[in-house]
Amino acid sequence: MRDFVLLVIIVGSLPVCIFQPYFGVLMWIWIAYFNPHRFTFSYMYDFPIAAAVAVPTIAGLFLNRKFNRPLFVRENLLLIVLWAWFVLVYVNAGREPLFAGHMADARYELVRVSKILLMTFVIMLVTTSEKRLKWLFLVTAFSFGLLAFKGTIFSASTGGQFRVFGPPDTFISENNAFGLALNMSLPIFYFLGRIEKSTLMRRALNVGFLCSFVCVILTYSRGGFLGLAAVLGAMAWRSKYRTLGMIFLIVCALAVVSFAPARWVERMETLRQEGVDSSAQQRLVSWGTTWNFSHDYPLMGGSFYTLPDVNVFQKYQTRPLPGGYLFSGPHSIYFQVLGEQGFIGFFIYFGIVVCCLLTLTQLRRRTLSVPELKWVSVYADIISVSILGFLVSGAFLGFADFDLYYQMVASVCVLKILFLREQAAYLAARIPAHPALQMSEEFG
């Protein structure tokens, strides 16, 4: 029955995706994050529903003439450079005999990331208003929020004695990945909940925030817990009542420590113990191995899936892995990008992050005191705190090519374009612009 219902939803949405590509983008986001096909039991479980929605959405672009202009800004131009670098590194790696063991996986990942980047640019094209940007974030948040609600029910029924995982056979199925994804969605629930006028929607956002908070803790992910602390701290700092927010965080921390299951407390205790468990040792060995590898391949790296390659890992490992494992992944977005794309790719990738954060800081500063553009500062807060969660939790997880990260980059570009449009409207009408709308030359 579930398979049939999902099939009807997908088939019924296809004509709409063609004539309304923005609707297709929302469908694609729902599929990418909620993974509804993984809740079926038959023919829809492995059905390529994301591609089924993406193809008519892209085709519909040729029928839709309403796009964002100007389209190209600093951040998406750098994203194009990064995409080209991915391809160049893959081609170069194919010539190296040492990398033969992971080139099939690298090709698969290059195709997957290219699909994500293609849809990232589609998002930039069709998200042409503040209303559309809002729904983009709402669909994102509630896709993860429903998973968090399900996880919270499971935790309540089992007393929190078991870890919470994402949907099976998905990019966020692992507990650490699920914790990172929820950390990135928490700012959406929080900041949109502060400005939402609908009582029902505001309550739904609050429930989503609470369930996501609980689920991050009960993933038993130490990286997720550190990311949660960073996200909550940043939200409290951005709050109008900063001191009260910090006090509330301390109270929450005490409550978590007091009422958390004993197994959770034991796992988190390893964060401050002098020794490290086998999982932490595995990360340390992986990071050292990547650093050794980068000395021989500093510029271009070894393309996607370099470190899980057993031949590469054993050649450059600092010492044998605990538990008798032969190889391991990078366990960090920083070492993952360094090993896969080299130092040049590393600086391009994190150069995009730095540019996004600088743009968001400028947008927030320019619009915070302009009532008509207060919404810009709200979205700037959402994106910047979400990226912070990605950077902190991602330090312990090889998750550099997560869809939601690229969506946040797209959202920065959209927010910047919408701001430029508002400024152009003031100038065209010859209305004296608020000082915040007088763009400086470095803001490009």
C-alpha positions in Angstrom: 0.0 0.0 0.0 2.8 2.4 0.9 4.5 1.7 -2.5 1.3 2.5 -4.4 0.6 5.7 -2.5 4.2 6.9 -3.1 4.0 6.0 -6.8 0.8 8.0 -7.1 2.4 11.0 -5.5 5.4 10.9 -7.7 3.5 10.3 -11.0 1.0 12.9 -10.1 3.7 15.5 -9.4 5.5 15.1 -12.7 3.2 17.4 -14.8 3.4 20.0 -12.1 7.2 19.8 -12.0 7.3 20.6 -15.7 5.1 23.6 -15.6 6.2 24.8 -12.1 9.9 23.9 -11.7 9.9 25.5 -8.2 7.4 22.8 -7.1 9.8 20.3 -8.6 12.6 21.7 -6.4 10.5 21.3 -3.3 9.7 17.7 -4.3 13.4 17.0 -4.8 14.3 18.4 -1.4 11.6 16.4 0.3 12.8 13.2 -1.4 16.5 13.9 -0.8 16.1 14.5 3.0 13.0 12.6 4.0 13.7 9.6 1.7 10.1 8.4 1.5 11.0 5.4 -0.7 12.9 3.9 2.3 9.7 3.6 4.2 8.2 1.3 1.5 8.6 -2.5 1.3 8.4 -3.4 -2.4 9.0 -2.0 -5.9 9.3 1.7 -4.7 12.2 1.0 -2.3 14.9 1.2 -4.9 12.9 3.3 -7.4 15.0 6.3 -8.6 12.3 8.8 -7.4 14.8 11.7 -7.1 15.8 11.4 -10.8 12.1 11.0 -11.7 11.4 14.4 -10.2 14.6 16.1 -11.2 14.3 15.4 -15.0 10.9 17.1 -15.5 11.9 19.9 -13.2 15.0 20.7 -15.3 13.0 20.3 -18.5 10.5 22.7 -17.1 13.1 25.4 -16.9 12.9 25.8 -20.7 9.2 26.7 -20.3 9.7 29.1 -17.4 11.1 32.5 -18.1 11.1 33.9 -14.6 14.6 33.4 -13.2 16.8 35.2 -10.7 18.8 38.0 -12.1 21.6 38.7 -11.7 22.3 35.0 -11.4 26.0 34.9 -10.9 27.6 36.2 -7.7 30.9 35.4 -6.0 29.7 32.3 -4.2 28.2 30.4 -7.1 31.1 31.3 -9.4 33.4 29.6 -6.9 31.0 26.7 -6.8 31.4 26.3 -10.6 35.2 26.4 -10.1 34.9 23.7 -7.4 32.7 21.5 -9.7 35.3 21.9 -12.5 38.1 21.0 -10.0 36.2 17.8 -9.0 36.2 16.7 -12.7 39.8 17.7 -13.3 41.0 15.8 -10.2 39.0 12.7 -11.2 40.6 12.7 -14.7 44.1 13.1 -13.2 43.6 10.4 -10.6 42.6 7.9 -13.3 46.2 8.0 -14.6 47.7 7.0 -11.3 48.0 3.2 -10.8 47.8 3.5 -7.0 44.3 4.8 -7.3 42.9 2.0 -9.5 41.2 0.4 -6.5 38.8 3.3 -5.9 38.2 4.9 -9.3 34.9 3.1 -9.8 33.6 4.5 -6.5 35.1 7.9 -7.4 33.2 7.9 -10.7 29.9 7.0 -8.9 30.5 9.8 -6.4 31.4 12.3 -9.1 28.1 11.6 -10.8 26.2 11.9 -7.5 27.8 15.1 -6.5 27.3 16.5 -10.0 23.6 15.8 -9.8 23.4 17.6 -6.5 25.3 20.6 -7.9 23.1 20.7 -10.9 20.0 20.9 -8.7 21.8 23.4 -6.5 21.9 25.8 -9.5 18.3 25.0 -10.3 17.4 26.1 -6.7 19.3 29.4 -7.4 17.4 29.9 -10.6 13.8 29.4 -9.4 13.9 30.7 -5.8 12.9 34.2 -6.9 11.2 35.7 -3.8 11.3 35.7 0.0 8.2 33.5 0.1 9.8 30.9 -2.1 13.0 31.0 0.1 10.8 30.5 3.1 9.1 27.4 1.7 12.5 26.0 0.7 13.5 26.1 4.3 10.2 24.9 5.6 10.2 21.8 3.4 13.8 21.1 4.4 13.1 21.5 8.1 10.0 19.4 8.2 11.6 16.7 6.2 14.1 16.3 8.9 11.6 17.2 11.6 9.3 14.2 10.7 12.3 11.9 11.0 13.2 13.5 14.3 9.6 13.1 15.5 9.7 9.4 14.6 13.1 9.1 16.4 11.7 10.8 19.5 8.8 8.4 19.7 11.2 5.5 19.4 13.4 7.0 22.1 10.4 7.6 24.5 9.2 4.0 24.0 12.7 2.5 24.7 13.8 4.9 27.5 16.6 6.3 25.3 18.6 3.1 25.7 19.3 2.8 22.0 20.8 5.0 19.4 18.6 6.9 16.9 19.5 6.4 13.2 18.3 8.0 10.0 16.3 6.1 7.3 18.1 2.9 6.2 20.2 2.8 3.0 20.4 6.6 2.8 23.1 9.2 3.1 22.0 10.0 6.7 21.4 6.5 7.9 24.4 6.5 10.2 23.9 8.1 13.6 26.7 10.6 13.2 25.4 11.7 9.8 21.8 12.0 11.2 23.0 14.1 14.1 24.8 16.5 11.7 21.8 16.9 9.5 19.5 17.7 12.5 22.1 20.2 13.8 21.9 22.0 10.5 18.1 22.0 10.6 17.7 23.3 14.2 18.4 27.0 13.2 15.5 26.8 10.6 13.0 25.7 13.3 14.3 28.3 15.8 14.6 31.5 13.7 11.5 30.9 11.5 9.6 30.1 14.6 10.4 33.6 16.0 8.9 35.4 13.0 6.1 33.0 12.0 2.7 34.7 12.3 0.6 31.5 12.1 0.0 30.0 15.5 -0.3 26.4 14.1 2.9 26.8 12.0 4.8 28.3 14.9 3.8 25.4 17.2 4.9 22.9 14.5 8.3 24.6 14.2 8.7 24.5 18.0 7.8 20.8 18.1 10.3 20.1 15.3 13.0 22.0 17.2 12.3 20.0 20.4 12.3 16.6 18.6 15.5 17.5 16.7 17.2 18.5 19.9 16.3 15.3 21.6 17.3 13.2 18.6 20.7 14.8 18.3 21.4 13.8 21.9 20.1 10.3 21.4 22.1 9.5 18.3 24.9 9.0 20.9 27.1 10.9 18.4 29.9 12.8 20.1 30.5 15.0 17.1 26.7 15.6 17.0 26.7 16.6 20.6 29.6 19.1 20.1 27.8 20.5 17.0 24.6 20.8 19.0 26.5 22.8 21.7 27.9 25.1 19.0 24.5 25.6 17.3 22.6 26.3 20.6 25.4 28.6 21.7 25.3 30.6 18.4 21.5 30.8 18.6 21.6 32.1 22.2 24.2 34.7 21.2 22.1 35.9 18.3 19.1 36.1 20.6 17.7 39.5 21.7 18.0 38.3 25.3 21.5 37.0 25.2 22.1 36.6 28.9 18.9 34.7 29.5 19.7 32.6 26.5 23.0 31.6 27.9 21.4 30.8 31.3 18.8 28.7 29.6 21.6 26.7 27.8 23.3 26.0 31.1 20.0 24.8 32.6 19.4 22.6 29.6 22.9 21.1 29.9 22.3 20.3 33.5 19.0 18.7 32.7 20.6 16.6 29.9 23.3 15.3 32.2 20.9 14.6 35.0 18.2 12.7 33.1 20.2 11.2 30.2 20.5 7.4 30.0 23.5 6.0 31.7 24.9 4.6 28.4 24.8 8.0 26.9 26.6 9.6 29.8 29.3 6.9 29.6 29.8 7.6 25.9 30.0 11.3 26.3 32.5 10.9 29.2 35.1 9.8 26.6 35.2 13.4 25.4 37.1 14.5 28.5 38.9 11.3 29.5 42.7 11.2 29.1 42.5 8.0 27.0 40.5 7.6 23.9 38.4 4.6 22.8 38.9 2.6 19.6 36.5 4.8 17.6 38.5 8.0 18.5 41.8 6.1 17.8 40.5 5.2 14.4 39.8 8.8 13.7 43.3 9.8 14.8 44.9 7.2 12.6 42.8 8.2 9.6 43.7 11.9 10.0 47.4 11.1 10.3 47.1 8.8 7.2 45.5 11.6 5.2 48.1 14.0 6.2 50.9 11.6 5.1 49.1 11.0 1.8 48.8 14.8 1.2 52.6 15.1 1.3 52.9 12.9 -1.9 49.8 14.3 -3.6 49.6 17.9 -2.3 48.0 19.7 -5.3 45.2 17.4 -6.6 44.7 14.6 -4.1 43.3 11.3 -5.2 39.7 12.1 -6.0 36.6 10.8 -4.2 36.8 7.8 -1.9 40.6 8.0 -1.7 41.0 7.1 1.9 38.8 4.0 2.1 41.0 2.6 -0.7 42.8 -0.2 1.2 46.0 0.1 -0.9 46.2 3.9 -0.3 45.4 3.6 3.4 48.0 0.8 4.1 50.7 2.6 2.3 50.3 5.9 4.2 48.9 4.8 7.6 50.7 6.1 10.7 50.1 2.8 12.5 47.7 -0.2 12.3 44.1 0.5 13.1 42.7 -0.8 16.4 40.4 -3.8 16.2 42.3 -5.3 13.2 40.6 -3.1 10.6 42.5 -2.9 7.3 41.3 0.6 6.2 39.0 3.5 7.3 37.4 6.5 5.9 38.5 10.1 6.5 36.2 10.8 9.4 36.4 14.6 8.9 35.2 16.9 6.2 38.5 18.8 6.5 40.7 15.7 5.9 38.3 14.3 3.4 38.5 17.4 1.2 42.3 17.5 1.6 42.8 13.9 0.7 40.4 13.8 -2.2 40.9 17.2 -3.8 44.4 18.3 -2.6 45.3 21.6 -1.1 44.0 23.5 -4.1 40.6 21.9 -3.8 40.7 22.4 0.0 41.2 26.2 -0.4 38.4 26.4 -3.0 36.0 24.4 -0.9 36.5 26.2 2.3 37.0 29.5 0.4 33.3 29.1 -0.5 32.5 28.7 3.2 34.5 31.8 4.2 32.8 33.8 1.4 29.4 32.7 2.4 30.0 33.6 6.1 31.4 37.0 5.1 28.4 37.7 2.8 25.9 36.7 5.5 27.7 38.9 8.1 27.4 41.9 5.7 23.8 41.2 4.8 22.9 40.9 8.5 24.6 44.1 9.4 23.1 46.0 6.5 19.5 44.9 7.0 19.1 44.4 10.7 18.0 48.1 11.2 15.8 48.2 8.0 12.2 47.0 9.0 11.3 46.2 5.4 14.3 43.9 5.1 14.4 42.4 8.5 13.7 39.0 6.9 17.1 39.1 5.2 18.8 39.2 8.6 16.7 36.3 9.8 17.7 34.1 6.9 21.3 35.2 7.3 21.1 33.9 10.9 19.6 30.6 9.8 22.2 29.9 7.1 25.3 31.0 9.2 24.3 29.0 12.2 23.5 26.0 10.0 26.9 26.2 8.4 28.5 26.4 11.8 26.8 23.2 12.8 28.1 21.6 9.6 31.7 22.8 10.3 31.7 21.6 13.9 29.9 18.2 13.6 31.6 17.6 10.2 35.0 17.8 11.9 34.4 14.2 13.0 32.6 12.9 9.9 33.5 12.5 6.2 30.4 14.3 5.0 31.8 17.0 2.8 29.4 16.5 -0.1 26.2 16.6 1.9 23.2 17.9 -0.1 22.2 20.3 2.6 25.5 22.1 2.7 25.3 22.9 -1.0 21.7 24.0 -0.5 22.9 26.5 2.1 25.4 27.8 -0.4 22.6 28.2 -2.9 20.6 30.0 -0.2 23.4 32.5 0.4 23.4 33.2 -3.4 19.6 33.6 -3.5 19.6 35.9 -0.4 22.3 38.0 -2.0 20.5 38.3 -5.3 17.2 39.2 -3.6 19.0 41.9 -1.7 20.6 43.3 -4.8 17.2 43.4 -6.4 15.7 45.4 -3.5 18.6 47.8 -3.8 18.0 48.1 -7.6 14.3 48.8 -7.0 15.1 51.7 -4.7 17.5 53.2 -7.2 15.1 52.7 -10.2 12.3 54.5 -8.3 14.8 57.2 -7.2 13.8 56.8 -3.6 16.5 57.8 -1.1 17.8 54.5 0.0 18.4 53.5 3.6 22.2 53.7 4.3 22.2 50.0 4.7 21.1 49.6 1.1 24.0 51.6 -0.3 26.3 48.8 -1.4 30.0 49.1 -0.9 32.3 48.0 -3.7 33.7 45.0 -1.9 30.2 43.4 -1.6 30.0 41.7 -5.0 
